[in-house]
Amino acid sequence: RSARVLKTVESLWSRHSSDDLLFIWLVLLNEYVTPVPEVASTTKGTDLPSLLCMIRHCGQKIVDCVTDTRCKAGLDCLEGCSFNDQVCQYRCIVSYETPKFEQFALCILQKHNCRGLDAKMPMMPDPAPMSSWRGQPLTHEAAESLFIGWKQQGPQMPAGDQITKPWSWLVAAGKNPAYDFFPCQHQLYSYGKGKGQMWYEPVFKALTLDGQEVWRRRRYRVRRATIPGTFYYSVLDNGVTSNEVSWWFDDGLDAVWVAW
């Protein structure tokens, strides 16, 4: 047991990130002090009830995936990822994306939840978004126009600037290599049909495990929260639904840069 914990801690420490440093403490607490659900869920193995669920509900999807060269390579890649290594896992997914893998994950993880996982969106920390913009209280409409950014003319554009871009924003810096740290990432926002609804499409360049550069695209539904400047996101990414929250933190008065 101690050897396994030591190997896990060494793997997390080698990534040199604040998130993994925090997770080291959670791993130690889970092993030696008290159970930590956030840790236990990531270490849950594939038990007999899980296997029976997969065979009963997703047998054909499993056959389709393991008999497809690309889908099987994606599964093998994921099997080789270290404990809680989201970067490795997402690089595998990005490298071997295929409709058969999406249907495999959708059936096992989303529709039938054969592994019994229950990952809830963390509600802490809960920072307050910026309260004003250009000398005025921040409203829902102003916050949404900031998302539109440079993609179309509006109140978010610098005074007198009529030049639009084919994207809303370009990402200049990110923290998590599994989510927002890519060689190139365009963000496209557009208004939805209902009030307070938007669409967000990140178009990003990813490096595959065999050294290729590929472009990927996702499509998120965005809806405003109660407090202006706070938004909820949802997306179906390779068969798994992800729910996220975002806050507006700051912006340049000329809309050259923003932080959220």
Contacts in CASP RR format, 6 or more apart in sequence:
PFRMAT RR
TARGET T0000
AUTHOR 0000-0000-0000
METHOD contacts of the structure
MODEL  1
RSARVLKTVESLWSRHSSDDLLFIWLVLLNEYVTPVPEVASTTKGTDLPS
LLCMIRHCGQKIVDCVTDTRCKAGLDCLEGCSFNDQVCQYRCIVSYETPK
FEQFALCILQKHNCRGLDAKMPMMPDPAPMSSWRGQPLTHEAAESLFIGW
KQQGPQMPAGDQITKPWSWLVAAGKNPAYDFFPCQHQLYSYGKGKGQMWY
EPVFKALTLDGQEVWRRRRYRVRRATIPGTFYYSVLDNGVTSNEVSWWFD
DGLDAVWVAW
1 31 0 8 1.000
5 27 0 8 1.000
5 28 0 8 1.000
5 31 0 8 1.000
8 27 0 8 1.000
8 83 0 8 1.000
9 24 0 8 1.000
9 27 0 8 1.000
9 28 0 8 1.000
11 82 0 8 1.000
11 83 0 8 1.000
11 85 0 8 1.000
12 20 0 8 1.000
12 21 0 8 1.000
12 23 0 8 1.000
12 24 0 8 1.000
12 27 0 8 1.000
12 83 0 8 1.000
12 84 0 8 1.000
13 20 0 8 1.000
13 21 0 8 1.000
13 24 0 8 1.000
15 85 0 8 1.000
15 87 0 8 1.000
19 176 0 8 1.000
23 39 0 8 1.000
23 84 0 8 1.000
26 36 0 8 1.000
26 38 0 8 1.000
26 39 0 8 1.000
27 36 0 8 1.000
27 39 0 8 1.000
29 36 0 8 1.000
29 39 0 8 1.000
30 36 0 8 1.000
30 39 0 8 1.000
30 40 0 8 1.000
41 117 0 8 1.000
41 118 0 8 1.000
41 119 0 8 1.000
42 83 0 8 1.000
42 84 0 8 1.000
43 83 0 8 1.000
44 115 0 8 1.000
44 116 0 8 1.000
44 117 0 8 1.000
45 115 0 8 1.000
46 115 0 8 1.000
50 114 0 8 1.000
50 115 0 8 1.000
50 116 0 8 1.000
53 108 0 8 1.000
53 112 0 8 1.000
53 114 0 8 1.000
54 62 0 8 1.000
54 108 0 8 1.000
54 114 0 8 1.000
55 62 0 8 1.000
57 107 0 8 1.000
57 108 0 8 1.000
57 111 0 8 1.000
57 112 0 8 1.000
57 114 0 8 1.000
58 104 0 8 1.000
58 107 0 8 1.000
58 108 0 8 1.000
58 112 0 8 1.000
58 114 0 8 1.000
61 100 0 8 1.000
61 103 0 8 1.000
61 104 0 8 1.000
61 107 0 8 1.000
61 108 0 8 1.000
62 104 0 8 1.000
62 108 0 8 1.000
64 71 0 8 1.000
64 100 0 8 1.000
64 103 0 8 1.000
64 104 0 8 1.000
65 71 0 8 1.000
65 72 0 8 1.000
65 75 0 8 1.000
65 100 0 8 1.000
65 101 0 8 1.000
65 103 0 8 1.000
65 104 0 8 1.000
66 72 0 8 1.000
66 75 0 8 1.000
68 98 0 8 1.000
68 100 0 8 1.000
70 96 0 8 1.000
70 98 0 8 1.000
70 100 0 8 1.000
70 101 0 8 1.000
71 96 0 8 1.000
71 98 0 8 1.000
71 100 0 8 1.000
71 101 0 8 1.000
71 104 0 8 1.000
73 96 0 8 1.000
74 92 0 8 1.000
74 93 0 8 1.000
74 95 0 8 1.000
74 96 0 8 1.000
74 101 0 8 1.000
75 101 0 8 1.000
75 104 0 8 1.000
77 92 0 8 1.000
77 95 0 8 1.000
77 96 0 8 1.000
77 209 0 8 1.000
78 89 0 8 1.000
78 92 0 8 1.000
78 93 0 8 1.000
80 88 0 8 1.000
81 88 0 8 1.000
81 89 0 8 1.000
81 92 0 8 1.000
82 88 0 8 1.000
86 176 0 8 1.000
86 178 0 8 1.000
86 179 0 8 1.000
87 177 0 8 1.000
87 178 0 8 1.000
89 178 0 8 1.000
90 178 0 8 1.000
90 179 0 8 1.000
91 206 0 8 1.000
91 207 0 8 1.000
91 208 0 8 1.000
91 209 0 8 1.000
92 209 0 8 1.000
93 101 0 8 1.000
93 238 0 8 1.000
94 206 0 8 1.000
94 208 0 8 1.000
94 214 0 8 1.000
94 216 0 8 1.000
95 206 0 8 1.000
95 208 0 8 1.000
95 209 0 8 1.000
95 210 0 8 1.000
95 214 0 8 1.000
97 216 0 8 1.000
97 238 0 8 1.000
101 238 0 8 1.000
102 238 0 8 1.000
102 239 0 8 1.000
103 239 0 8 1.000
105 238 0 8 1.000
105 239 0 8 1.000
105 240 0 8 1.000
106 236 0 8 1.000
106 239 0 8 1.000
106 240 0 8 1.000
108 114 0 8 1.000
108 115 0 8 1.000
109 115 0 8 1.000
109 117 0 8 1.000
109 239 0 8 1.000
109 240 0 8 1.000
110 236 0 8 1.000
110 239 0 8 1.000
110 240 0 8 1.000
110 241 0 8 1.000
121 243 0 8 1.000
121 244 0 8 1.000
121 245 0 8 1.000
127 247 0 8 1.000
127 249 0 8 1.000
128 227 0 8 1.000
128 247 0 8 1.000
129 138 0 8 1.000
129 143 0 8 1.000
129 227 0 8 1.000
129 228 0 8 1.000
129 229 0 8 1.000
129 230 0 8 1.000
129 247 0 8 1.000
129 248 0 8 1.000
129 249 0 8 1.000
130 138 0 8 1.000
130 229 0 8 1.000
130 248 0 8 1.000
130 249 0 8 1.000
130 250 0 8 1.000
130 251 0 8 1.000
131 137 0 8 1.000
131 138 0 8 1.000
132 138 0 8 1.000
133 142 0 8 1.000
133 143 0 8 1.000
133 146 0 8 1.000
133 251 0 8 1.000
134 253 0 8 1.000
136 142 0 8 1.000
137 228 0 8 1.000
138 228 0 8 1.000
138 229 0 8 1.000
138 248 0 8 1.000
139 228 0 8 1.000
140 196 0 8 1.000
140 224 0 8 1.000
140 228 0 8 1.000
140 229 0 8 1.000
142 155 0 8 1.000
142 156 0 8 1.000
142 228 0 8 1.000
143 224 0 8 1.000
143 228 0 8 1.000
143 229 0 8 1.000
143 231 0 8 1.000
143 248 0 8 1.000
144 191 0 8 1.000
144 196 0 8 1.000
144 198 0 8 1.000
144 224 0 8 1.000
145 154 0 8 1.000
145 155 0 8 1.000
145 156 0 8 1.000
146 156 0 8 1.000
146 248 0 8 1.000
146 251 0 8 1.000
146 255 0 8 1.000
146 258 0 8 1.000
147 168 0 8 1.000
147 189 0 8 1.000
147 198 0 8 1.000
147 200 0 8 1.000
147 222 0 8 1.000
147 231 0 8 1.000
148 154 0 8 1.000
148 156 0 8 1.000
148 168 0 8 1.000
148 189 0 8 1.000
148 190 0 8 1.000
148 191 0 8 1.000
149 156 0 8 1.000
149 157 0 8 1.000
149 168 0 8 1.000
149 169 0 8 1.000
149 189 0 8 1.000
149 255 0 8 1.000
150 157 0 8 1.000
150 164 0 8 1.000
150 165 0 8 1.000
150 167 0 8 1.000
150 168 0 8 1.000
150 169 0 8 1.000
150 255 0 8 1.000
151 164 0 8 1.000
151 165 0 8 1.000
151 166 0 8 1.000
151 167 0 8 1.000
151 168 0 8 1.000
151 188 0 8 1.000
151 189 0 8 1.000
151 190 0 8 1.000
152 164 0 8 1.000
153 162 0 8 1.000
153 164 0 8 1.000
156 255 0 8 1.000
157 255 0 8 1.000
158 254 0 8 1.000
158 255 0 8 1.000
158 256 0 8 1.000
166 186 0 8 1.000
167 186 0 8 1.000
167 187 0 8 1.000
167 188 0 8 1.000
167 203 0 8 1.000
168 187 0 8 1.000
168 188 0 8 1.000
168 189 0 8 1.000
169 186 0 8 1.000
169 187 0 8 1.000
169 258 0 8 1.000
170 184 0 8 1.000
170 185 0 8 1.000
170 186 0 8 1.000
170 187 0 8 1.000
171 180 0 8 1.000
171 182 0 8 1.000
171 185 0 8 1.000
171 186 0 8 1.000
171 187 0 8 1.000
171 204 0 8 1.000
172 257 0 8 1.000
174 180 0 8 1.000
174 181 0 8 1.000
175 181 0 8 1.000
182 204 0 8 1.000
182 205 0 8 1.000
182 206 0 8 1.000
183 205 0 8 1.000
183 206 0 8 1.000
183 207 0 8 1.000
183 213 0 8 1.000
184 204 0 8 1.000
184 205 0 8 1.000
185 202 0 8 1.000
185 203 0 8 1.000
185 204 0 8 1.000
185 205 0 8 1.000
186 202 0 8 1.000
186 203 0 8 1.000
186 204 0 8 1.000
187 200 0 8 1.000
187 201 0 8 1.000
187 202 0 8 1.000
187 203 0 8 1.000
188 200 0 8 1.000
188 201 0 8 1.000
188 202 0 8 1.000
188 203 0 8 1.000
189 198 0 8 1.000
189 199 0 8 1.000
189 200 0 8 1.000
189 201 0 8 1.000
189 222 0 8 1.000
190 198 0 8 1.000
190 199 0 8 1.000
190 201 0 8 1.000
191 197 0 8 1.000
191 198 0 8 1.000
191 199 0 8 1.000
192 198 0 8 1.000
192 199 0 8 1.000
196 223 0 8 1.000
196 224 0 8 1.000
197 221 0 8 1.000
197 222 0 8 1.000
197 223 0 8 1.000
198 221 0 8 1.000
198 222 0 8 1.000
198 223 0 8 1.000
198 231 0 8 1.000
199 219 0 8 1.000
199 220 0 8 1.000
199 221 0 8 1.000
199 222 0 8 1.000
200 219 0 8 1.000
200 220 0 8 1.000
200 221 0 8 1.000
200 222 0 8 1.000
200 233 0 8 1.000
201 217 0 8 1.000
201 218 0 8 1.000
201 219 0 8 1.000
201 220 0 8 1.000
202 217 0 8 1.000
202 218 0 8 1.000
202 220 0 8 1.000
203 215 0 8 1.000
203 216 0 8 1.000
203 217 0 8 1.000
204 215 0 8 1.000
204 216 0 8 1.000
204 217 0 8 1.000
205 213 0 8 1.000
205 214 0 8 1.000
205 215 0 8 1.000
205 216 0 8 1.000
206 213 0 8 1.000
206 214 0 8 1.000
206 215 0 8 1.000
206 216 0 8 1.000
207 213 0 8 1.000
208 214 0 8 1.000
218 235 0 8 1.000
218 237 0 8 1.000
219 235 0 8 1.000
220 233 0 8 1.000
220 234 0 8 1.000
220 235 0 8 1.000
220 244 0 8 1.000
221 233 0 8 1.000
221 234 0 8 1.000
221 235 0 8 1.000
222 231 0 8 1.000
222 232 0 8 1.000
222 233 0 8 1.000
223 231 0 8 1.000
223 232 0 8 1.000
224 230 0 8 1.000
224 231 0 8 1.000
224 232 0 8 1.000
225 231 0 8 1.000
225 232 0 8 1.000
225 245 0 8 1.000
229 247 0 8 1.000
229 248 0 8 1.000
230 245 0 8 1.000
230 246 0 8 1.000
230 247 0 8 1.000
230 248 0 8 1.000
231 245 0 8 1.000
231 246 0 8 1.000
231 247 0 8 1.000
232 243 0 8 1.000
232 244 0 8 1.000
232 245 0 8 1.000
232 246 0 8 1.000
233 242 0 8 1.000
233 243 0 8 1.000
233 244 0 8 1.000
233 245 0 8 1.000
233 246 0 8 1.000
234 241 0 8 1.000
234 242 0 8 1.000
234 243 0 8 1.000
234 244 0 8 1.000
235 241 0 8 1.000
235 242 0 8 1.000
235 244 0 8 1.000
236 242 0 8 1.000
246 260 0 8 1.000
247 260 0 8 1.000
248 258 0 8 1.000
248 259 0 8 1.000
248 260 0 8 1.000
249 259 0 8 1.000
249 260 0 8 1.000
250 258 0 8 1.000
250 259 0 8 1.000
251 257 0 8 1.000
251 258 0 8 1.000
251 259 0 8 1.000
252 258 0 8 1.000
END
